[in-house]
Amino acid sequence: MAGPTTARRGGGKNGKPPRSRPSPSPPRSGGRPGKAKPRRPCLRPRRRKLLGWAAVTVALGAAVGWALYGSSWLRVTHVEVSGTAVLTSGEVRREAAVPFGDPLASVDTDAIADRLRDRLPRIEAVDVERSWPRGISLKVTERQPKVVLEKGGKFIEIDGTGVRFATVDQAPKGVPRLRMAAEDSPGTHRFGPERLEREAVRVAVDLPPAVRRDTLAIRVRSYDSITLELTGGRTVVWGSGERGDVKARTLTALLKAARGADHFDVSAPGAPAASGS
């Protein structure tokens, strides 16, 4: 009986055992077979750094808050006033009622501005600013009278918007007087004295600077009958307050062209007239 063949006995051609082949590596998930998966960086140092910065930010915020509101370094100790002409700095400081000793950051600047405008009508506008480290700055803009109305021996100052803002004992120099001489007419009843007063103010605002300096009075008889009384006995028929800029330019040219005249009419600026010696 024949014995086992060489292949069955595990021998090769020369009687040597066959070489075993290495088994292939199993494929790794998420990568190519035989390649190692990349290692993820450690996040702990980064987290520690973020936590450190957060702690520093909180500490700085607390320090700033304490400096602004808790310390005695940044508290109101003085008030600076500028822009006053008729009003005094003392009046403005008194009516501003700035809270001395309070933290500068907590001062309500809008409330101070409102208080000044309410208590001092002469103030048209005021800028309230913090002047670090310990001051409050008040920059005042006073109303300027465009006409004055005499009443009871005193003079009421009226600004360019028609606001009566002060009553004084003496009329300010260079400001025309308003003379209300409205006649009893349907037009007067229609517009009323307040509207006629605003029309006179409108005329005063539109006057050229050179003419305004020479204007002694603005007389109002009705809505469309307003006249100017100038120095040297000259008069100007202005008409209504409408087209004031055109009338102002026409009057300027007319005064230059007719220097010897004492009566001017620009109520119809397209057809002005001048008369007199």
Backbone hydrogen bonds, N-H to C=O, Kabsch-Sander energy under -0.5 kcal/mol:
donor,donor_aa,acceptor,acceptor_aa,energy
9,R,5,T,-1.9
10,G,6,T,-0.5
10,G,7,A,-0.9
11,G,6,T,-2.1
12,G,16,K,-1.2
15,G,12,G,-1.2
31,G,28,R,-1.4
35,K,32,R,-1.8
47,R,43,L,-2.3
48,R,44,R,-2.3
49,K,45,P,-2.0
50,L,46,R,-2.3
51,L,47,R,-2.5
52,G,48,R,-1.9
53,W,49,K,-2.4
54,A,50,L,-2.4
55,A,51,L,-2.0
56,V,52,G,-2.0
57,T,53,W,-2.6
58,V,54,A,-2.3
59,A,55,A,-2.1
60,L,56,V,-2.6
61,G,57,T,-2.7
62,A,58,V,-2.2
63,A,59,A,-2.1
64,V,60,L,-2.7
65,G,61,G,-2.5
66,W,62,A,-2.2
67,A,63,A,-2.3
68,L,64,V,-2.5
69,Y,65,G,-2.3
70,G,65,G,-0.6
70,G,66,W,-2.0
71,S,66,W,-2.1
74,L,67,A,-0.5
75,R,72,S,-0.5
76,V,102,D,-2.4
77,T,134,R,-2.9
78,H,134,R,-1.2
80,E,136,I,-2.9
82,S,138,L,-2.4
92,V,88,T,-1.9
93,R,89,S,-2.6
94,R,90,G,-2.5
95,E,91,E,-2.4
96,A,92,V,-1.8
97,A,93,R,-1.4
98,V,93,R,-0.5
100,F,98,V,-1.3
101,G,76,V,-2.3
102,D,99,P,-1.5
104,L,74,L,-2.9
105,A,68,L,-0.5
106,S,103,P,-1.2
107,V,104,L,-1.1
109,T,107,V,-1.2
112,I,108,D,-1.5
113,A,109,T,-2.1
114,D,110,D,-2.5
115,R,111,A,-2.2
116,L,112,I,-2.1
117,R,113,A,-2.1
118,D,114,D,-2.0
119,R,115,R,-2.3
120,L,116,L,-2.4
123,I,120,L,-2.2
124,E,122,R,-0.6
124,E,141,T,-2.6
125,A,141,T,-1.7
127,D,139,K,-2.3
128,V,126,V,-0.6
129,E,127,D,-0.6
129,E,137,S,-2.4
131,S,135,G,-3.2
132,W,130,R,-0.8
134,R,131,S,-0.7
135,G,131,S,-2.7
136,I,78,H,-1.5
137,S,129,E,-3.2
138,L,80,E,-3.2
139,K,127,D,-2.4
139,K,137,S,-0.6
140,V,82,S,-2.9
140,V,138,L,-0.7
141,T,125,A,-2.8
143,R,122,R,-3.4
146,K,158,I,-3.2
147,V,158,I,-1.5
148,V,176,P,-1.9
149,L,156,I,-2.3
150,E,148,V,-0.5
151,K,154,K,-2.9
154,K,151,K,-1.5
155,F,168,V,-2.7
156,I,149,L,-2.9
157,E,155,F,-0.6
157,E,166,A,-3.0
158,I,147,V,-2.2
159,D,163,V,-2.2
162,G,159,D,-1.9
165,F,157,E,-1.7
165,F,163,V,-0.9
166,A,157,E,-0.9
168,V,155,F,-2.8
175,V,172,P,-1.1
177,R,216,L,-2.2
178,L,148,V,-3.2
179,R,177,R,-0.6
179,R,218,I,-2.7
180,M,178,L,-0.6
181,A,179,R,-0.9
181,A,220,V,-2.7
183,E,221,R,-1.8
185,S,183,E,-1.4
189,H,185,S,-2.1
190,R,186,P,-1.9
191,F,187,G,-2.1
192,G,188,T,-2.6
195,R,191,F,-0.6
196,L,192,G,-1.9
197,E,193,P,-2.3
198,R,194,E,-2.1
199,E,195,R,-1.9
200,A,196,L,-1.9
201,V,197,E,-2.1
202,R,198,R,-2.4
203,V,199,E,-1.9
204,A,200,A,-2.2
205,V,201,V,-2.3
206,D,202,R,-1.6
207,L,203,V,-1.0
212,R,208,P,-2.8
213,R,209,P,-1.9
214,D,210,A,-0.9
215,T,211,V,-0.7
215,T,212,R,-0.9
216,L,214,D,-0.6
216,L,229,E,-3.0
217,A,229,E,-1.4
218,I,177,R,-2.9
219,R,217,A,-0.5
219,R,227,T,-2.6
220,V,179,R,-2.6
221,R,219,R,-0.6
221,R,225,S,-2.6
222,S,225,S,-1.0
225,S,222,S,-1.3
226,I,239,G,-1.0
227,T,219,R,-2.3
228,L,236,V,-2.7
229,E,217,A,-2.6
230,L,228,L,-0.6
230,L,234,R,-2.9
231,T,214,D,-1.6
233,G,230,L,-0.7
234,R,231,T,-0.8
235,T,262,D,-2.0
236,V,228,L,-2.0
237,V,264,F,-3.1
238,W,226,I,-2.3
238,W,236,V,-0.8
239,G,226,I,-1.5
244,G,241,G,-0.7
247,K,243,R,-2.3
248,A,244,G,-2.3
249,R,245,D,-1.8
250,T,246,V,-2.4
251,L,247,K,-2.6
252,T,248,A,-2.1
253,A,249,R,-1.9
254,L,250,T,-2.4
255,L,251,L,-2.6
256,K,252,T,-1.3
257,A,253,A,-2.1
258,A,254,L,-2.5
261,A,258,A,-1.3
262,D,275,S,-1.8
263,H,275,S,-1.8
264,F,235,T,-2.3
265,D,273,A,-2.7
266,V,237,V,-2.5
271,A,268,A,-2.7
273,A,265,D,-1.8
275,S,263,H,-2.4
